[in-house]
Amino acid sequence: MTTNQVLVGVGLIVVLAVGSQILASRLRIPALIVLLPVGFAAGALIDDVDPERLLGAAFSPLVSLAVAVILYDAGLGLDLARLKGHTRRVVVRLIWIGVLITGLLGTLLSVPLLGMSWRAAVMIGAILVVSGPTVVGPLLSFVRPKDRLQRVLVWEGSLIDPVGGVLGALVFHAVVSSSGRHLGSGTTQFLISMGIGAAGGAVGAGLLWVLFRVLRIGEVLGTTAQLAAVIGVAAMCDVLREDTGLIAAVMMGLAVANLSGMDVPARRPFFETLVSLILGLLFISISATVTPHSLRHVVLPALGLAALLVLVVRPLVAAVSTLGTDLTRGERGFIGWMAPRGIVAAATASTFSAGLVAKGIGGASKILPATFVVITATVTLYGLTAAPLARRLGVVRPSRSRPLLVGGDPWVVDLGVALKAAGLEVLMWAGEEEQRERIRRAGIELAPGELLGAATGGAAELEGVTAVYFLTAEDDFNALAAVILRGSVEGTVHRLSAPADSQGAVAPFIGGEVLFGPDLTWPTFSRRYQEGAAVLGQPAGDALRPGSDLLFLVRRDGRLDPVTGGSTPSPRPGDTAVLLGPGGRGVDGAVE
């Protein structure tokens, strides 16, 4: 290819990847629904976007390294200590039972439907066990299922990515190593592959431990160091043994997330941006390699396989995994209707199918197009049906706002009581035990002590929270925590304004919209409360008492609109006004 063709091809792939993700975010649908058809159409219409022509022999190893980065990032979000109680029991069952049943039935169904050999069928069975948070997360954000159900599905999707990646690599080596005549030799080669991957993961984890614990590098350099370590270790493992780098990458991520003493930067903005870009580039590139000719004899059998996976296999997995649990019938039914395939299935299919084709394994050429069809079918089907089914099963969260108030001072607790009295489901968090006890006495749901730390690590503890309001006396904490949590919740993150004469190191210099305007700071609330003011709720149509300040409007439909430094919401009939008013408490502090 000429230089101009390469420039055009690379430019188009990047633009199509990011443009598809932007469009999907605006439509509030999983990016896969846009990326797959765009990549397929681009590959069919424009020769310049064919990554195998652009990169030649480099395409397959680059895909393998990209998947290693994705699996490392998935492993980083898996602090297994946070997977507790009933959710842990259900998720663990869904993982091991789901992998066993889906892999086995996927293999058995692929042989007659796709007309492939048993060795190729075992490979596609292993590939199709994965789902993934990059698909499940956007779907659940749109559907808004109840909290317990959402936690189960998010954790399953987060765990199945690295499990599926490791399983795919192990099955690939087992299939390549086995010949039917030399079982002992094949087993030995399989164990060698596992050993190289495990050793690489241990070396990578040790390297990261040195970087973070000994050298104590900062956030930006720490992010790039993680990227270099993952790619370097995965590349060296792949040199020693093909595709063992995926095993090493997953082990590195799990080690960083679960070993004590790993002081990894909580925020990884560059890393997260890079992973998002890699996802888009991979989907466009892999879809572009699936030609209409390769689909001609695969579409109908693969659609049949997808139908059986959706209608038979997943409901069976859900029924067995939830047997004997206290999940409702509707929750079990929704779990049985939520298993879309995602990026790891596409990338592992692209990576492993080429190796199996090179080994002359019968039907291996059908693995990638069949996986492409299954991904497209499952994402489209679940994307179109998940929301109406969730409503029919009665597992959708109420549309009312669910705010998280951070702080435990008396006026903050009274604010939570007023919002709860207006019909909202209020969640509160405070760091001091005295404040936490005050919240408990007020009858408000108390968030777990590790909530904020867990949220910075990408876990699912903030699922269901529609807005976060930082109301503590520490202006710097409010400012920094608001920056860290922004993007971790469905709605907005606000903080109190710092006083004009604040000597804080951070708060006076961080922008963003603040609550209640510049005059209602924490010292102002505290002083006025000592003078007898109170947080009250009243119909929005009633006149405000002199000296009162409007804080929030609780809309008739349960939405919560705050007063901010930039805007004051206009009341409408049926709204409830929450305000800070004078003379509302007696000498004992109780609201009169």
N, C-alpha and C positions, 0 to 999 in steps of 0.2 A: 504494500500500500504506500501511497505517496504521503509526504508530510501533511499536505492539506487534508487528505482523507482522514488521517489519524486525528488531526485537530478537530475536524468536523465531528467525527465519531465520538471522541471523548467529550467534547463540549455538549453534544446532544444527550449523551447518557446522563451527564451530571444535571443538565437542565430538566430533562424528563423526570429524573428521580426526585429532585427537590420540588419541581412543579407539581408532580403527582401527590407528594406528601402535603403540600400547601392546600391543594384542592380538597384532599380527603379531610384535612383538619377543618376546613370551612364547611364541608358537608356533614361533618361529625360522623364519619364512617371510617372503618379500618383502612389504613393506607393500602393494604393488599388489594382491596377491591378496585383501586385505581391503578396501582403499579403493575399488576399482572397483565391486564389487557393492553395497557399502554406499551409495556415492553414487548409483548407478543406482536402487536401491530407494528411497532417500530422495526422489529427484526424482520417481519414479513415484507415491509414496504421499502426499507432503507438498508442497503447492504453495509453502509458505513458504521452502523451501530452493532454489528456482529462482533462480540468481544473475542471470539476465536480468531477472527481475521485481524482485529486490532492488536491483540496481545500474543497470538500464536500459542506456543507451548507454555508461556507464562501465565495463561488464564487460570488453569486448574490449580497450580500452587498458590496463586494470589487469592483465589476463592477459599482455599483451605486456611490460609492465614487470616483472612477476613472473618471466617467462621470462628476461628480461635479467639479473636478479639471479642466477638459477640458472646461466646460461651464464657469467657472470663468475666465479662460484665454481668452476665446472668448469675454467675457464681457469687459475685460481690454482693448481690442483693439477698443472699440466702443465709442469713443469720439464723441457724436452726434453733437457737435458744428461744427465739420469739414465736416459734410455732408451738403453741401450747394447747392443752386441754382437749376439748371436744373437736376443735378444728384440726388439731394434729392427728387425731385418730382417723378422721374421715380422709384427710389429705394423704396420709401414709397408705391407707387402703387404696385410694384412687391411683396412686403411683404404682405400687407393686402389682396390684391386681390388674390395673389398666394396662400396664406394660405387658404382663403375661398374656392376658386374654386378647388384647389388640394385636400383639405381635404374632401369636399363634394363629388366630383366625384370619388375620391379614395374609399370612403365608399360605394357609390352606385355600383361601379364596382366590389368591392371585394366580395360582397354577392353572386352574381350569378357565378362569375369566380372561387372563392376559396371555395364556399359552406360553408361559416361561418355565424354565427349569426350576427345580427345587432350590438350587443355590441362589438364583436371582430372586426367587419368591421370598426366601428368608431375608434377603437384603431389603426388599421393599417393605416387608412386614416390620422390620426394625425401624425403617425410616418413618413409617406412618404412625408410630406410637406417640410422636411428639405433637404438642399443641403450641404453646408459647405465649408469653405475656404481651408480645408486640401485636398479637391478634386479639387475645381475650380481653386485654385491658380496654381498648377503645370500644369494643362491643358492650362491656359491662358499664362503661361510663355513659353510654347511650341508653341502655336498658334500665340502669339504676335498681338492681335487685336488692333485697334486704341485706343488712350488714353481714350476718353470719354466712349467708349464701355467697356473697361477694368475696369474703375472706377465703372461703374454701376454694373457689374457682381461681382466684388470683394466685394463691399459694400453689395450687396444682399446676397452673400454667408456668409459674416461675421455676418450680422444681423440675418439671418434665423436660425443659429445654436442655439443661446440662446432663440429666439422666439419659435423654434421647441421644445427645451428641456422643456421650461415652459409649452407649449401647451400639450406635451406628458404627463407630470406629472399631469396637471389639468384634461385632458381627462381620464387618468387612474383612478383617484379618483372619477370622475363623473360616470364612468362605474361601478366601484366596489360599489359605494354608491347607485346607482339606482337599484331598483328591479321591477319597474313597478307598484307596489302596494303602495309604500310609497314614493311618489315623494317629499313630504315635508321633510321627513327625509333624503333622498338622497341629496337634495339641501343643507340642513344644514351641512351634512358631507363634502360636496364639499367646502363650504365656510370655514369650519374649517381647511381643508387642505390648502387652499389658505392663510388663516390667519397665520397658523404656519410657512409656507414658507416665507411669507412676514416679519413676526416678526423675524425669524432667519436671514434673509438677513439684516434687520435693526441692529440687535445685532452685526452681523459680521462686517458690515460697521463701526459701532461705535468702535468696538475693533480695527480695522485697523487704524481708525482715531487716536486713542490713541497711537498706536504703532508708527505711522509715524509723528504725529504732536507734541505729548507730549514727548515720549521717544526718538524720532528721531534716530531710529536704522539705521545702515548702510545698504549697498547694499546686502551683503551676508546674514547677519542675517535677513534683511528685506524680502528677498526671502523665506527663510525657515519659517519665521513668517507668511507670506501669506499662504504658504502651510498648516501649522498647523491650522491656523484660518479657512480656507475653509473646511478642512477635519473634524475639530472638530465641527464646526457649522452644517455642512451637516449631520454628524453622529448623533448629538443630535436631529436634526429635524426629521431624519428618525426613531429614537427611539420613538419620540412622535407621529409621523404619517408617515407611510411608503412612501418613495420616495419624501417627501417634501423637502429633502435636495437639490435636483436639483433646485428648485425654489429659495431657499436661496442662492445658489452658484451664479446663474445668477445675482440676485439682488446685491450681494456683488461686483461682477465684474463691473456692470454698475455704481454702486455708486462710486467706486474708480476712474473710468474713467471720471465721469461727475461732481462730487461734487468738488467745489473749496476748496482748503486747503488740499487736499489729496496729500502729497508730496511722491508719490511712486517712488522708484528708476527707472530711465528711462530704464536701461539695466537689463534684467532678464535672464542672460545666463543659470543659473542652472534651473530656472523655465521652460524656453523654451526647454532645453534638456530633462527635466523630462516629459513634455507634449508630446514631440516627442516619447519618449520611451513608455509612456502609450498608445499612439495611436497604435504603433506597437504591443504591448502586447495584447491589447484588440482585435484587428483584428485577430491575430493568435488564441487567446483563443476562441473568439466567433465563428470563422469559424470552429474550431475544434469540437465544440459542434453540428454543423449541420452534421448529419449523412446521408449517401446515402439513408438509409431507410426512413428518414423523408422527403427527397426530392422526393421520388418516385412518389407520387400522387400530388405533388405541382409544379413541374418544369414547365410543359406546361401551366397550368392556370396562374402561376406567370409571365411567359414570356408574356402571353397575356396581363396581367395587365401592365407590363413594357412597352409593345408596345403602349398601349392606353395612358399611361402617357406621353410617348415621342412624339407620333404622333398627339395626340388630345389635351390632357390637357395642356401641356406646351405651345404649340403654341397659344391656346386660352388665357391663362394667359398673354402671351407676347402681343398679339393683343389688349386685353382690357387695359392692363397697359400702353402701349405706345400710345394709341389713343389720338390724339390731341397734341402730342409732336413733336419736330423738328428732331427726330431721322430719319435717312434715312431708306429706305426700306431694305437695306442690314443689317443695325444695328438691326432693328426689327426682321428680319429673324434669325440672329445669336442668339439674346436673346431667341428666341423661340426654339433654338436647344442647350441649355446649362443649364441642370438641373440634374447633376449627384448626386446620393445619397451618403452619406458618413458615418463618424464614429458615429455621433449622432443618425442616423437612426438605425445603427447596435446595438449600445449600449442600446438605449432605447427599441428596440425590445427585446433584451436579458433580460433587467431588468423587463419590464412590462409583457411580455408574460408569464413568470413563475408565476407571481401573479394571472393573469387571469386564467391560467390553474388550479391553486390551488383552485380558486373560482368556478370551474366547468363551465366556460363560453364556449359555443359551438364554436369550430373552433379556440380557442385561441392557440392551439398547432401548428397551421399553420402560426402564425404571424412571428416567427423567420425565418423558412426556406423560406417563401415567401419574406420577406424583404431581405434575403441573395441573392436570385435570382434577385430581382429588382436592388439591389446595383451592383451586378456583371454585369448584362445586361446593365445598364445605363452607368456605368463607362467605360466598354469596348466599347460600341457603340460610345459614345461621344469622347473617346480617339482616336478611329480610324478615325472618320469622321470630327471632329471639324476643323482641319487644312485645309483639302481640301475644306470644305464648306466655311470657312472664306475667302479663296482665291477666290473662285467662286463668293461670295457675294461682294468682293472688300472691306473688312473691316480689312485687315491686314496692320499693320504699315510697312512703308518702312524698308528694311533691313539695311539702313544706320545708323551709330552711332548717338546717341543723347546724347552728353556730358553735364554735369552740371558743370559749373565753379563757384567756391565759392570765391568771392573777387570782389572788385570794383575799384581797382586802375587803373590809365590810361593804364598801360601796359597789365593788365588783360582784360580790355574792348577791347583793340586792338587785343588781342589774340582771344577773342570771335568773333570779326569782321572778322578776317582772317579765322577762321574755318568756319564761316557762308559763307564767299565768296567762300570757297572750296566746298560748297554744303551740309554742315551739318546743322541739326536743333539744334541750340545751346540754352541752357537754362542757366541763370545766377542767382546768389543769392548774396546779400550783406546786411549787417546789418545796415549800416549808410545810412540815407536818401540822403545825397549828392552823395554817390556812386550809390545808386539805380537810382537817377535821371540821372547820367552819363550813366548808362546802357540803360535807356529808350531813351535817345537822340541818342544812337548808333543804335537804332532799333532792339535790341536783346530782346527776350522774357524774362521777369523777373518773377522768381519764387515767390510765395507768401511768406510774411514775416514769417509765422509760419512753413515753409517747413521743416526745420531741426528738430524742436521740434516735429512736427507731425511724421516724419520718425522714431524717437526713440520710439514712442508709438505704432508702428506696423501698422499705417494706410497706405493707398494706394497711397499717394501723390507722391512717387518716381517711380510709375509704368511708364515704358517707357524710363526711364533714363538708358543708357547703361554703363556709367562710371561717376565717380565724381572726380573732381580735386580741392583740397583745396590749394588756392593761396593767402591767406591773409598774412598780416604782422605779425600776432600772431602765432608763431610756436607752442606754447602749444595748442592753439585752433585747429590748423590744425591737430596735432597729435591725440588729444582726439576725435575730431569729426570723423576723419578717422576710428578710432577703433570702435566708436559707430555705424557708418553707414555701416561698412563692413558686407556684408550679406543682406543688405536692398535693394541692387540694383542688376540688372542682371549681370553687369560686374564688373570691378575693381574699387577700391577706392585708389587714390594716393594723396600725399601731397608733398609740397616743402620740401627740406632738411633744417634742422636747421644749421646755421653757426657753424663752428668748435669751436668757442669761446662762443657759446650760453650759457646763464645763466638760460635757461628755466628750469622749475621744472619737465616737462614731456617729451618734444620733444627729448632731447638728449638721452633718455633712452628707447624710444619705437622703436622697430624694424620695419621691413616691408620695402617694396621697395618704394623709393622716386622718385619723378620726376626729370629729367634732370641731375641727378648726384649731388655730394656733393658741387660742386663749384657754380652752378646757384641757389643761395639762393635769398630770397626776397630782402635783401639789395643790392645784385649784380644787380638784375633787376632794382631796383629803381635808383641806381647810373648810370648804363649804359643808362637808359632812359633819365636822366637829361643831359647826355652827347650827346644826339641826336640819340640814337639807336631806332629801331622800330621793331615791330613784322610784318613780311612780309610773303606772300605766293608766291611760284614760282614752276614751273615744277620740279619734283624731278630729272630729267636728267640734269638740268642746273648745272653748277659749282657754289659752294657756294662762296659768296664774302668773301674776307679775313676778319677775325675777327668775322665771323658769327657762331652761334651755332644752330644746328638742335634741334627743340623742338618736333615736331610731323610729322608723315607722314599720310596724308589722302589718303587711298587706292582708286584705281579706282572704286571699288564697294561700296565705302562710309564708309568703316571701318576706325576707327581712332586708330593708333598705336603710343603711346608716347615713347619718349626717357626716360629711367629710369636709376637709378644708376647701375643696373645689366645688361642692354642690350640696344643696339641701333638697331632699325629696319633697314633692308636693303631696299633701294628704288627699285621699279620696274617700267617698262614703264606705263605711265598713272597716276602715283601717283603725289600728290601735297605735296611739302615740306613746312612746316611752321617753320620759323626760327627767331631768334633774330639777326638782322644785324645792322651794324653801318651806320650812316649817312642817315637814311631813312626818317627823319622828318625835316621840316623847322623850322624857329624860332618861328612860331605860334603853333607848336606842331602837325600840320597836316602832315599826311603821304604823301610824294611826289611820 
